[in-house]
Amino acid sequence: MNKKYGIIVLIVLLLGVLAYFYTQKPHRDIGAEKVEFRLSSDTLLDQFISDEDAASSKFLDKTIVIFGSVTETNKNFLTLDDKI
């Protein structure tokens, strides 16, 4: 009976360790990454309007620089050219 509980505890601990390492991945250092795209807010918006799936796969997990005028700021976000 004790052997059965020991195995259960071991499995739970192993799952806990695996869950920890899965969720606690190192953060990206975007400042050190190579910029893959430089485009205006209008160009970015046009690409998403014309083909959202293609634009998503093109820009997802990439470092991009977007040019535009800041038209609104908030605690959690900013808006470029009243669009993005």
C-alpha positions as semicolon CSV with decimal commas, in nm:
position;residue;x (nm);y (nm);z (nm)
1;M;0,000;0,000;0,000
2;N;0,285;0,243;0,084
3;K;0,455;0,154;-0,242
4;K;0,137;0,252;-0,430
5;Y;0,124;0,595;-0,257
6;G;0,493;0,647;-0,321
7;I;0,443;0,590;-0,694
8;I;0,145;0,826;-0,701
9;V;0,344;1,098;-0,520
10;L;0,636;1,048;-0,758
11;I;0,409;1,082;-1,063
12;V;0,245;1,396;-0,923
13;L;0,586;1,550;-0,850
14;L;0,711;1,461;-1,198
15;L;0,402;1,619;-1,357
16;G;0,450;1,928;-1,142
17;V;0,813;1,965;-1,252
18;L;0,717;1,917;-1,617
19;A;0,437;2,174;-1,588
20;Y;0,676;2,422;-1,425
21;F;0,934;2,395;-1,702
22;Y;0,666;2,411;-1,969
23;T;0,511;2,731;-1,833
24;Q;0,828;2,907;-1,715
25;K;1,007;2,948;-2,047
26;P;1,260;3,232;-2,073
27;H;1,124;3,562;-2,198
28;R;1,224;3,701;-2,535
29;D;1,466;3,993;-2,546
30;I;1,307;4,183;-2,833
31;G;1,568;4,460;-2,810
32;A;1,840;4,210;-2,898
33;E;1,649;4,046;-3,184
34;K;1,702;4,128;-3,550
35;V;1,418;4,336;-3,695
36;E;1,258;4,136;-3,976
37;F;1,008;4,393;-4,105
38;R;0,991;4,774;-4,109
39;L;0,661;4,911;-4,234
40;S;0,406;5,184;-4,182
41;S;0,087;5,135;-3,987
42;D;-0,109;5,177;-4,314
43;T;0,089;4,900;-4,485
44;L;0,043;4,663;-4,192
45;L;-0,329;4,729;-4,177
46;D;-0,365;4,684;-4,556
47;Q;-0,193;4,346;-4,539
48;F;-0,426;4,225;-4,265
49;I;-0,732;4,355;-4,448
50;S;-0,635;4,190;-4,778
51;D;-0,544;3,848;-4,632
52;E;-0,556;3,806;-4,256
53;D;-0,426;3,447;-4,252
54;A;-0,126;3,528;-4,472
55;A;-0,043;3,839;-4,270
56;S;-0,074;3,650;-3,942
57;S;0,164;3,377;-4,055
58;K;0,402;3,637;-4,199
59;F;0,426;3,854;-3,885
60;L;0,353;3,605;-3,602
61;D;0,646;3,576;-3,357
62;K;0,855;3,817;-3,563
63;T;1,013;4,142;-3,450
64;I;0,869;4,428;-3,652
65;V;0,904;4,806;-3,647
66;I;0,587;5,001;-3,727
67;F;0,603;5,368;-3,824
68;G;0,315;5,602;-3,760
69;S;0,190;5,890;-3,551
70;V;0,077;5,812;-3,198
71;T;-0,283;5,930;-3,180
72;E;-0,388;5,783;-2,845
73;T;-0,219;5,641;-2,538
74;N;-0,359;5,443;-2,251
75;K;-0,214;5,257;-1,956
76;N;-0,199;4,932;-2,154
77;F;-0,170;5,035;-2,520
78;L;-0,109;5,305;-2,775
79;T;-0,280;5,373;-3,107
80;L;-0,098;5,462;-3,429
81;D;-0,272;5,677;-3,691
82;D;-0,613;5,605;-3,533
83;K;-0,587;5,250;-3,678
84;I;-0,347;5,020;-3,501
